[in-house]
Structure formats: C-alpha cells, structure tokens
Amino acid sequence: MTPGMELTGPEKAVLMLLSLDETSATPILAELDPADVRRLREVASLMRSVPALALDHVYKEFIDTAKEAVAVPRGGVRYLRRIATKALGEAKTQEIFVDAPQSAMERLSGSSPQALASILEAEHPQIAAAILSQLDTEKAAQVLEQMPEPIRPVVLERLGNMRDVPAGLLEEVAAALGAELPPSTAEASVSVNGVSRSAALVRKMGRETGELLLSVLQEDNAELATEIRRAMYSFEDLRVLDARGIRSVLEAVPSERLTVALKTASDGLREHIFRGMSKRAADRIREDMEILGSVRLSDVEAAQMEIVEAALRLEADGVISLEGNEGGVV
C-alpha cells in the first residue's frame, strides 16, 4: 500500500491545511463555507496519525514537482480553530468549534479497556474493529485482550481487511455508552491501514498472546495472517540483531538482494549490517551499491521484504530474536 494514496478528500484537505503556515492557510479557509469547516473539524478530531510521506502524495495531486514530506502537526483541531478565527471571525468560529459535542472517539478513548471491551463484545465484529482502528495502539491492545478469546481473531480479521471507516459507524457504539454524536451534514470517512494497525496491535499484546491470536487467525484466513506477520517487522528492525544474528540472516539471502535492499536503508542500519560482515564483504557490497545506480522503489521494498521474511523464518526456528531482548540470538 502506497502511503497517503488512500486518504479521503476531507483528510487530504486537513493534511494540506495543517502543513501550511497561518498566513497561507487563512485565505484558503476564508473561502470555505461553515459546513465545510465543520466537516474538516470532524475529520481532524478523528485523525490519529498519517505516514510522513502522505503529504508528499497529496502535493503530487496538485503539482508535478514533488515536495518534501511533512508529518501532521499535533493539535490539529486547535490549529484549525486558530486560523478559522482569523478567516471567519470569532463569532462564526465559536459557532463551529466552541461547545461542540465531544466526538464519539474522544468519549470512547476515555473509557476503561474493561468497560469498552464489555460493550464491543456485544457489538458486530466490524464495529469493534472500526473502534480499535481509531484508538491508541496500546489502548486498542488492552481492549482486545479484555474481549473473549473466541471473538479476538474475528475482530482482528475484520481489522486486517479494513480500508476505511464511515464516521457514522461509530454512532452505534457511542449510543451503547449513552453518548450522542453531533449531527453531521456530510458523512466523513477515515482511511485505515488495517494490516498495519493489526500488526502494531499484535506486537503490543506481547509475543505469546499475539502468536496465539495469529495462529487462530491462520486457520480461518492464512493469507491475512501472513500479511499481518510480515507487517509486524520492517527492514529497519534488523538493527536489534547482534553481529551473529546479522550473519545468520545474511547467510539466508543472496548478496545481490542485500545490495538492492540497502539502497534506501538508514545510515545506521547500513553500518550495523556492515559491522556484522567481514570488511572484504562489506566493501564489496558498498562497491556493488555504487555500480547499481538508481533502483525502483518497488524493487527495493521487495528485496527488503525478502530479507525480513528470511529473518522471520530464522526467528521461528529459534535461531534469532527480533524482540531485541536476548542479544539477537537465542
């Protein structure tokens, strides 16, 4: 999945506005109707995080030359309110922002994991997955752990297959908590990278619990379970391995694939891998990288995934540990 390509229109608008300084953003906001600003407020309150490259893709929809990617600043709703005041005046801004009912997700985020789990277990798995997709990862893991074991893999499967969430879907769970959602003039939608969220959630749950959950999911949806396992670790996670662990991984992959994989690796990871090799081998890889020249990003990502999968196989065999708490080798 290409970061930023599945953002909804309102999310792209919020992301663009938050990337601009107030001087640039104010006249843009002044052109919007109050209903549009309300919609942006709703979307900003639901957005948790986006990949740093997402803004780069948003810019590319409007201009041919790519711009440097910028992460979404914290406090998006506060920033929108500030520039709305400059553009629309205090009275209209008060009408839009002040005393607005708390969003469903804000109320749910404040609930205890036990209380939220008891409500979600009675809801449709799709609703439970939608809520977990918007919670902080640690909170979502706590909620999932509190749910009955038979329900967990069903919810995880729904989350793994999720791509976007209708904002109105949150209303049913909010009603179960005795809360009311503010009326919306337009249905907003929030993009969800279900596989990535599921992978982060499973890692947060702990090795034993997470592996048991994925094993159950494997029986019903082997393809999704494999996707989640792959997404749990990135190429950069190889930095937790010591020299012996690095050598074990490198013995399992062709050197030409390592050369390609290292093209976009961080300097820290490159040096870490080179330290796990002989000086002669490291120098040869460096020379090969220079000769190789430019490589398509998709080819680099494929090579990196091959090496991660090799590392996962070695971990499953007990040769290495990707958790970083056992010196890299078990």
C-alpha positions in Angstrom: 0.0 0.0 0.0 1.4 3.4 -1.0 1.4 5.8 2.0 -1.1 8.6 1.6 -2.9 7.2 -1.5 -6.0 6.0 0.3 -6.7 9.2 2.2 -10.2 10.6 1.8 -10.8 14.1 0.3 -11.5 15.7 3.7 -8.4 14.1 5.2 -6.3 15.4 2.3 -7.7 18.9 2.9 -6.9 18.7 6.6 -3.4 17.4 5.9 -2.8 20.2 3.4 -4.1 23.0 5.7 -2.1 21.7 8.7 1.1 21.7 6.6 0.7 25.4 5.7 1.6 28.4 7.9 -1.2 30.5 9.2 -0.6 33.3 6.7 -1.1 30.9 3.8 -3.9 28.8 5.3 -6.1 31.7 6.4 -7.2 32.9 3.0 -7.9 29.4 1.9 -10.1 28.7 4.9 -11.9 32.0 4.3 -13.2 30.7 1.0 -14.9 27.7 2.7 -18.5 27.5 3.9 -19.1 27.0 7.6 -20.4 23.5 6.8 -17.1 22.6 5.1 -15.1 23.9 8.1 -17.3 21.8 10.4 -16.5 18.7 8.3 -12.8 19.5 8.5 -13.2 19.8 12.2 -14.8 16.4 12.4 -12.1 14.7 10.3 -9.3 16.4 12.2 -10.8 15.1 15.5 -10.7 11.5 14.1 -7.3 11.6 12.5 -4.7 9.9 14.7 -1.6 9.7 12.5 -0.5 9.5 8.9 2.7 8.4 7.2 5.2 11.2 6.8 5.1 10.6 3.0 1.4 11.1 2.9 1.7 14.9 2.4 4.1 14.3 -0.5 1.4 12.3 -2.3 -1.2 14.9 -1.6 1.1 17.6 -3.1 1.6 15.5 -6.2 -2.1 15.6 -6.9 -1.8 19.3 -7.5 1.7 19.9 -8.8 4.1 18.0 -10.9 7.2 18.6 -8.7 7.3 16.5 -5.5 7.7 18.4 -2.3 9.4 17.4 0.9 7.1 15.3 3.1 5.9 16.8 6.3 4.2 15.0 9.2 0.9 16.1 10.5 1.5 18.6 13.5 0.0 17.8 16.8 -3.1 19.7 17.9 -4.8 19.8 14.5 -8.2 20.9 15.8 -6.6 23.7 17.8 -4.7 24.9 14.8 -7.8 24.8 12.6 -9.7 26.8 15.2 -7.0 29.4 15.3 -6.9 30.0 11.6 -10.7 29.8 11.4 -10.9 32.7 13.8 -8.6 34.8 11.6 -10.6 33.9 8.5 -14.2 33.8 9.7 -14.1 35.9 12.9 -14.7 34.9 16.5 -18.5 34.7 16.3 -18.6 32.2 13.4 -15.7 30.2 14.9 -17.5 30.0 18.2 -20.5 28.6 16.4 -18.4 25.9 14.7 -15.9 24.9 17.4 -16.9 26.1 20.9 -19.3 23.9 22.9 -19.3 21.3 20.1 -20.3 17.9 21.5 -17.3 15.7 22.2 -16.7 13.3 19.4 -17.6 9.6 19.8 -13.9 8.5 19.6 -12.9 11.1 22.3 -15.6 9.6 24.6 -14.6 6.1 23.8 -10.9 6.8 24.2 -11.6 8.0 27.8 -13.3 4.7 28.8 -11.5 2.0 30.6 -10.4 -1.0 28.5 -12.6 -3.4 30.5 -15.7 -1.2 30.0 -15.1 -0.7 26.4 -14.4 -4.4 25.8 -17.6 -5.4 27.5 -19.5 -3.1 25.1 -17.7 -4.1 22.0 -18.0 -7.8 22.6 -21.8 -7.4 22.2 -21.4 -5.4 19.0 -20.9 -6.6 15.5 -17.1 -7.5 14.9 -17.0 -4.9 12.1 -18.0 -2.2 14.7 -15.4 -3.5 17.2 -12.7 -3.4 14.5 -13.7 0.1 13.5 -13.3 1.4 17.0 -10.0 -0.4 17.6 -8.6 1.1 14.4 -9.0 4.6 15.8 -7.8 4.0 19.3 -4.2 4.4 20.5 -2.4 1.2 19.8 -1.7 0.4 23.4 -5.3 1.1 24.4 -6.6 -1.0 21.5 -4.4 -3.9 22.5 -5.7 -3.7 26.1 -9.3 -3.7 24.9 -8.7 -6.6 22.6 -7.1 -8.6 25.4 -10.1 -8.0 27.6 -12.5 -9.4 24.9 -13.4 -13.1 25.0 -10.8 -15.3 23.2 -13.2 -16.6 20.5 -14.0 -13.1 19.5 -10.5 -11.8 19.2 -9.4 -13.4 15.9 -12.7 -12.5 14.3 -12.2 -8.8 15.2 -8.6 -8.9 14.2 -9.6 -10.4 10.8 -12.1 -7.6 10.3 -9.5 -5.0 11.2 -6.9 -6.6 8.9 -9.3 -6.3 6.0 -10.4 -2.8 6.8 -9.6 0.1 4.4 -11.8 2.9 5.6 -14.4 3.6 8.3 -17.7 5.5 7.8 -17.8 8.1 10.6 -21.4 7.2 11.2 -20.4 3.6 12.1 -19.2 4.9 15.4 -22.6 6.1 16.4 -23.9 2.6 17.4 -21.1 2.0 19.9 -21.4 5.6 21.2 -25.1 5.0 21.8 -24.3 1.9 23.9 -22.2 4.2 26.1 -25.1 6.6 26.5 -23.5 9.2 24.3 -24.8 11.1 21.3 -22.9 12.1 18.2 -23.3 15.6 16.9 -25.3 15.8 13.7 -23.3 15.7 10.6 -24.1 17.4 7.3 -21.9 15.1 5.4 -20.6 11.6 6.0 -16.9 11.7 6.7 -14.7 8.7 6.2 -11.3 7.9 7.8 -8.8 5.8 6.0 -7.4 2.7 7.8 -4.4 0.6 7.1 -5.9 -2.4 8.7 -3.0 -4.7 8.2 -0.5 -2.2 9.7 -2.8 -1.4 12.6 -3.3 -5.1 13.3 0.4 -5.8 13.2 1.1 -2.9 15.6 -1.6 -4.1 17.9 -0.4 -7.8 17.9 3.2 -6.7 18.7 1.9 -4.6 21.6 0.0 -7.5 23.0 3.1 -9.5 23.7 4.8 -12.4 22.0 2.9 -15.3 23.4 -0.6 -13.8 23.3 0.0 -12.3 19.8 1.3 -15.6 18.4 -1.7 -17.5 19.8 -4.1 -15.0 18.2 -2.4 -15.2 14.8 -2.3 -19.0 15.0 -6.1 -19.0 15.4 -6.5 -16.4 12.6 -4.2 -18.5 10.4 -6.7 -21.4 10.4 -9.5 -19.1 9.0 -7.6 -16.7 6.9 -4.0 -17.8 6.2 -3.3 -15.0 3.7 -4.3 -12.2 6.1 -2.4 -13.8 9.0 0.7 -13.9 6.7 0.3 -10.2 5.8 0.0 -9.2 9.4 3.1 -11.2 10.3 5.1 -9.5 7.5 3.9 -6.1 8.6 4.9 -6.7 12.2 8.6 -6.1 11.4 10.3 -3.8 9.0 13.8 -3.9 7.4 14.9 -1.3 9.9 14.0 -3.7 12.8 17.1 -5.8 11.9 19.1 -3.2 14.0 18.1 -5.2 17.1 20.2 -8.1 16.0 23.8 -8.5 17.1 26.6 -9.5 14.7 25.9 -13.2 15.0 22.2 -12.6 14.3 23.0 -10.4 11.3 25.4 -13.0 9.9 22.6 -15.7 10.3 20.2 -13.6 8.2 22.8 -12.7 5.6 23.6 -16.3 5.1 20.0 -17.0 4.2 19.7 -14.3 1.4 21.7 -13.7 -1.8 24.2 -10.9 -1.6 22.6 -9.2 -4.6 19.3 -8.9 -2.8 21.0 -7.3 0.1 22.7 -4.8 -2.2 19.3 -3.7 -3.5 17.6 -3.7 -0.1 20.3 -1.4 1.3 19.6 1.4 -1.3 17.0 3.1 0.9 18.2 1.8 4.3 19.2 4.3 7.0 22.9 5.0 7.5 22.6 3.5 11.0 21.2 0.2 9.6 23.7 0.0 6.8 26.6 0.4 9.2 25.1 -2.1 11.6 24.8 -4.7 8.9 28.3 -3.9 7.6 29.7 -4.5 11.1 28.2 -7.9 11.1 30.1 -8.8 7.9 33.8 -9.2 7.1 35.5 -6.0 5.9 36.0 -7.5 2.5 32.4 -8.5 2.1 31.2 -5.0 3.3 33.5 -3.2 0.9 32.2 -5.4 -1.9 28.5 -4.6 -1.1 29.4 -0.8 -1.0 31.0 -1.1 -4.4 28.1 -3.0 -5.8 25.7 -0.4 -4.5 27.6 2.4 -6.3 27.6 0.4 -9.6 23.9 -0.5 -9.2 22.9 3.1 -9.5 19.2 4.1 -9.2 16.7 1.3 -8.4 12.9 1.4 -8.5 11.4 1.8 -5.0 9.2 -1.2 -5.5 12.2 -3.4 -6.2 14.0 -2.1 -3.1 10.9 -2.8 -1.0 10.6 -6.3 -2.5 14.2 -7.1 -1.6 13.8 -5.7 1.9 10.7 -7.9 2.4 12.6 -11.0 1.3 15.2 -10.3 3.9 12.6 -9.7 6.6 10.8 -12.9 5.7 14.1 -14.8 5.9 14.6 -13.2 9.4 11.1 -14.3 10.4 11.8 -17.9 9.4 15.0 -17.9 11.4 13.1 -16.5 14.4 10.5 -19.2 14.0 13.3 -21.7 14.1 14.8 -20.2 17.3 18.0 -19.0 15.6 17.5 -15.3 16.2 15.1 -13.0 18.1 13.6 -9.8 16.6 12.5 -8.6 20.0 15.9 -7.2 20.9 15.9 -8.5 24.4 18.1 -11.6 24.0 21.2 -10.2 22.4 19.9 -11.0 18.9 20.4 -14.8 19.2 18.6 -17.4 21.2 
